[in-house]
Amino acid sequence: MTITSINDRTAVQDRVAEFRERLAEELGTEVISTDPKVIRKLSSDWSRLSPILMEKLPPGRFMADLVVRPASVDDVPRILRLAYEHDVPVTPRGAGTGNYGQATPFAGGLLLDLRRLDRVVEIGGGFVRAEAGARLTAVDRRVREAGHDIWMFPSTKNSSIGGFIAGGSAGTGTIKHGTVADGWIRELRVAPCDGSGTDFWVGGPDTVAYTHAYGVSGIVTEVVVRTDPAREWLAFYASFPAYEQAVEVHRRLPELPILPRLASADEPPLVPSLPAPIELDPGRTSLRIILEPSMVETVSRWVAEAGGEVVGVLEGYEQTDRLSGMSYNHPIYFRQRAGHPCFHLEVNGRPLWDDPDAVKSVYPNSMIHLELGPNRGPFGMLAADYESEAQVLAGFARLNEIGIDIHSPHQWNVDRHVEQILATVPRTDPKGLLNPGKLHRSP
């Protein structure tokens, strides 16, 4: 059977009842939850960061019929075999920190909660192997203890490593190493939903079909990712009277012989709600960098030359985590939490450096959150007061005209590596049971 409608709830529920009985026989009742409170909570993720998705995917609109929490990676192929036999949709979920509705069970059925798969299995020369549910805070801590730096992690560092690979794209460390799909992943262990009850390992370029795929091409249960020799890092804070002055320093950072791990800047409207460990002037642009200590003198000189001021240099790896937590889309979250309704777009292009006024002219009351990207160029978030979905969409063409590329966080479709994913799913998910509604499949 092929899933053709995400609204056929009665038929799905009948199949779920049969599936549940079989699963209890094979793995026991302790892996199953039908608690309505648990189901409601786990059927949503952080898509509420988007006011558009909050309107379309409010908590409770789309609900799983049961939650299954495998106790080992070997359980997952067995669960998927039974789901295949009973035509039960499967929506995978990690820590639930995704922002695009990836973990929303549009077709009901089974919500596969992978958080119990949380072991850091092995740390070797230049790699770490971990189960998909391991939190990146724990992975990074173990890696640092062994004298390594994990290549990258998201600004929401309590995300699971499998969820970051299956749903993320970039994070702290991308300035040097690129995005999640740019060589960070050495191997993935994947469980298909093809009735086989088995899993397999893929490596190198073959991992792309399972990266940022929301689980539609197979459930990632174990990962092997690359590490570097550990460096010392510190948190560097500077402020400037104007955004353009902060840009003078931001665009010079790729010249450093040791690249920063992160470089974030915010215009004054975004600054007051940032949870910084030091006082930030709400009337000045804030620049925050994770720097290697020997680079501080050079960057401090650049700050002074641009008319800015160094306001803090904080030692301790925990301080770099705090700084990282104010990067990417987090300033928008903090502003929303402070009571300012707004939306954001992920934006990329040199006008963020060269012509910020043109970028901000597209939407009234716009604000720029700036990052340094994997191509050593600018990208970030454009935020503005939210009125309606039509208002948001109306600005896309204008941004493209002035040289800004957009990724919209206001939709749930798989939108990266689509060609590779579409070539893979006929083999790994022939019935279309994995996370239905997230991939536009060929007729």
C-alpha angles and dihedrals in degrees: 000000000000120000104242101163132038090203100064090106101152094054091046092051092052091053091045091057091056091044092051093054092050093046092051089053093052104035105014132249094275092080092056129079127183094169105138092217092053092046093049093049096047094044090072134057135184094296085119085086084080113065088204093055090043088061093047100036107033114168110279099023094100116028136177119233095226141356122232121196111192114210096208139020088249090063094063099069089048091051092049092048090057092044089053093049092050098037093239118161115236125208114187122215134187122177091330095239094127116122103205105065091262092146096047109119099221092175098040113224121108126001107202108210107198099182095109089064091080108132124130094217105185142355116200141158105314098346147071125205118206141161116257096252095055111120114239089231088063094041092050093047092052092045092050091049088056092052099260140112118222107232095239146344134186125261085249092064095180087070116116116255092235091049091050091052094044096042111016133075111187142004147146105346099033093112089075104022107033125224130333090272096050100093101295093113116072099174141355131200108217133189112205126207095229102115094258098110089217137105136210143202124242127188143190117356091358089072091070092080089063098040118101086353098125089229095292092126097043141316114274108219103167134021139196113201134175128259136192130216107279121262130191112253134188138189115253121194126190134165134205137193090234140026091236090060092053088050090057088064097035093057092050095055094089087064091068115108089224109043120223119249092227139002118190130174131183134191117235098266089062097043104074095063096048110115095225121166089229131048113272121200106242091208096057136067112258123220118189125182136180100221138180105242096244089059095059096087093053095046092045089056091050090051091053092046090053092052096256136123132233104231101177145003108190122190125208129075091249088063091058089054090054090051091047089054089066094057137094111008096345096095087059090051091050091049091050090049089053089060103266112125109217143146130219141207128203104239134186132184145088095269085078084070102026106036112013092158090062090050092050093046091073095073128027116252093011124177129194126221106191131205135174111243138213092264088055088251133112127280133148145119130315110205130187141161110289122236108151144328089259090057091053095047093047092068099054098086093046092052090051090051092058093048103267121134116210137209110189116218089192098086135060103216122121101253107168128073088003095155093055092044094049090051090053106044097071087066102036100035109019094163095048093238098137113097095328117213097031099089127055100223126199114260 
